[in-house]
Amino acid sequence: MQTVHTIVQRVAALVAVFNNVLLIFLIIFKSHRKVGKYKYLMIYISFFEIVYAIVDALAVPGIFTLGAMFVVVTFEDQVFVPDYMLATFGKVFCVFFGISLAIFAVHFIYRYLVLSGHILVKQYDTLTVFILLIFPLFFGAFWFWVPLAMIAPYEASDQYISETFLNEIEKNISDVRYVGPYFWPIGSDSHAHIHWNAAIGILIMTIAIIISFGFIIVFGLKCYWETKEMIAKATHSTSFNKLQSQLFYALVFQTVIPIILMHIPASAGFTAAFFNSSIEFLGDLPSITICLYPTLDPLPNFFIIKNYRDAITSEFHHEQ
């Protein structure tokens, strides 16, 4: 029987697929001609979020955290995938978490290159877009390796999750697959000792996220100042200036959504677990908010970008 959490995730995934398919349609058929090759990067985000939503609907991962543990859990009786793929889907979920900010970082880089009239856009636009499109894929391979090598289950983590979470919901360790750090296992001397693999793995992941976030901040600010300068100098038409402002602010809001729904809640859980003081609520919260990310993320484009907003409102008026 499906749990309420599973139903919520699958309904959210359906809405996410609809919203992103609609956005792709608008990008292809309703974009201003001066959007240029940036539309391929916009489609890339939507395609990523569609795949993310499908993975979420198939595997319906949850998050459990207590004490020094913070793990992504999938249940055999809730998934729509074969048992042998169950553990892989947990790692794929980590990949999506990790590369979400990297995808937005490359968007801000490209927006800056366009606004500044950089030679990479003027003379090598297609190659630049291609490189920016494939970079998150390499980043994703790195994010797949980290949980595989650094935060995989081990004997002490099996024992801890069995005695706490699984005992509470009356399931066996064989009924679930999980991945994530258990920082402070209890040793034979009855004292907690740091699990260095988990600590180093999370440190690596944290550095990767900080780098992505740093690129977003730096190039986001560069985009903001370039946009202000462009409008002040009036070097382009009013319609071009408005379009660039709309694309910039839509991207800002699209980036804020996963930060609020994914990275802040998960970071709170990771941090609390590292200090051996996490509570179950810090897993319950991101279990819900993370599945809402691909559902809500397309919305800024619908409201902020005029061409898309006009296309949607005109369709509603036509139906009436």
ZISUL-V501607 format. One record per residue. RES is the residue in one small letter. PHI is phi in radians with two decimals (none if undefined). Layout:
RES_PHI, RES_PHI
This chain:
m_none, q_-1.31, t_-1.42, v_-1.06, h_-1.06, t_-1.11, i_-1.10, v_-1.04, q_-1.09, r_-1.29, v_-1.15, a_-1.05, a_-1.14, l_-1.07, v_-1.13, a_-1.08, v_-1.08, f_-1.05, n_-1.06, n_-1.34, v_-1.12, l_-1.04, l_-1.12, i_-1.05, f_-1.02, l_-1.13, i_-1.09, i_-1.26, f_-1.84, k_-2.12, s_-1.24, h_-1.08, r_-1.06, k_-1.44, v_-1.10, g_1.10, k_-1.28, y_-1.04, k_-1.11, y_-1.18, l_-1.20, m_-1.14, i_-1.10, y_-1.02, i_-1.06, s_-1.12, f_-1.12, f_-1.01, e_-1.26, i_-1.15, v_-1.08, y_-1.00, a_-1.12, i_-1.14, v_-1.04, d_-1.11, a_-1.23, l_-1.30, a_-1.73, v_0.60, p_-1.21, g_-2.06, i_-2.14, f_-2.04, t_-2.49, l_-2.88, g_1.06, a_-1.81, m_-1.96, f_-2.52, v_-2.35, v_-1.62, v_-2.10, t_-2.12, f_-1.96, e_-1.01, d_-1.51, q_-1.99, v_-1.61, f_-1.93, v_-2.25, p_-1.07, d_-0.99, y_-1.22, m_-1.69, l_-1.08, a_-1.13, t_-1.10, f_-1.12, g_-1.10, k_-1.23, v_-1.08, f_-1.05, c_-1.13, v_-1.06, f_-1.07, f_-1.04, g_-1.26, i_-1.59, s_-1.03, l_-1.24, a_-1.09, i_-1.10, f_-1.22, a_-1.06, v_-1.18, h_-1.15, f_-1.14, i_-1.07, y_-1.16, r_-1.04, y_-1.15, l_-1.05, v_-1.18, l_-1.14, s_-1.53, g_1.12, h_-1.14, i_-1.06, l_-1.09, v_-1.58, k_-1.18, q_-1.98, y_-2.27, d_-1.04, t_-1.08, l_-1.12, t_-1.09, v_-1.07, f_-1.07, i_-1.10, l_-1.16, l_-1.25, i_-1.52, f_-0.98, p_-1.05, l_-1.19, f_-1.14, f_-1.09, g_-1.13, a_-1.08, f_-1.09, w_-1.21, f_-1.31, w_-1.20, v_-1.01, p_-1.13, l_-1.17, a_-1.71, m_-1.98, i_-2.20, a_-1.31, p_-1.07, y_-2.51, e_-0.98, a_-1.16, s_-1.24, d_-1.02, q_-1.13, y_-1.17, i_-1.20, s_-1.18, e_-1.34, t_-1.92, f_-1.06, l_-1.21, n_-1.10, e_-1.16, i_-1.75, e_1.03, k_-2.24, n_-1.73, i_-1.08, s_-1.27, d_-1.50, v_-2.33, r_-2.22, y_-2.56, v_-2.58, g_2.61, p_-1.44, y_-2.11, f_-1.28, w_-2.22, p_-1.17, i_-1.48, g_-1.49, s_-1.14, d_-1.57, s_1.19, h_-2.00, a_-1.36, h_-2.26, i_-1.16, h_-1.63, w_-1.14, n_-1.00, a_-1.12, a_-1.10, i_-1.19, g_-1.04, i_-1.20, l_-1.08, i_-1.07, m_-1.11, t_-1.12, i_-1.07, a_-1.08, i_-1.16, i_-1.09, i_-1.09, s_-1.05, f_-1.11, g_-1.08, f_-1.05, i_-1.08, i_-1.11, v_-1.10, f_-1.35, g_-1.12, l_-1.15, k_-1.06, c_-1.08, y_-1.08, w_-1.22, e_-1.12, t_-1.13, k_-1.09, e_-1.15, m_-1.09, i_-1.19, a_-1.13, k_-1.39, a_0.96, t_-1.39, h_-2.18, s_-1.17, t_-1.06, s_-1.13, f_-1.16, n_-1.07, k_-1.10, l_-1.08, q_-1.11, s_-1.13, q_-1.11, l_-1.11, f_-1.14, y_-1.22, a_-1.09, l_-1.16, v_-1.04, f_-1.17, q_-1.10, t_-1.33, v_-1.11, i_-1.02, p_-1.18, i_-1.10, i_-1.27, l_-1.49, m_-1.96, h_-1.31, i_-1.18, p_-1.07, a_-1.17, s_-1.10, a_-1.09, g_-1.16, f_-1.04, t_-1.11, a_-1.09, a_-1.15, f_-1.08, f_-1.60, n_1.01, s_-2.43, s_-1.33, i_-2.18, e_-1.09, f_-1.01, l_-1.24, g_-1.76, d_-1.09, l_-1.10, p_-1.16, s_-1.01, i_-1.56, t_-1.14, i_-1.13, c_-1.25, l_-1.45, y_-0.97, p_-1.21, t_-1.29, l_-1.56, d_-1.10, p_-1.23, l_-1.03, p_-0.97, n_-1.14, f_-1.13, f_-1.60, i_-1.66, i_-1.43, k_-1.03, n_-1.01, y_-1.28, r_-1.09, d_-1.14, a_-1.12, i_-1.22, t_-1.16, s_-1.16, e_-1.18, f_-1.10, h_-1.14, h_-1.13, e_-1.15, q_-1.32
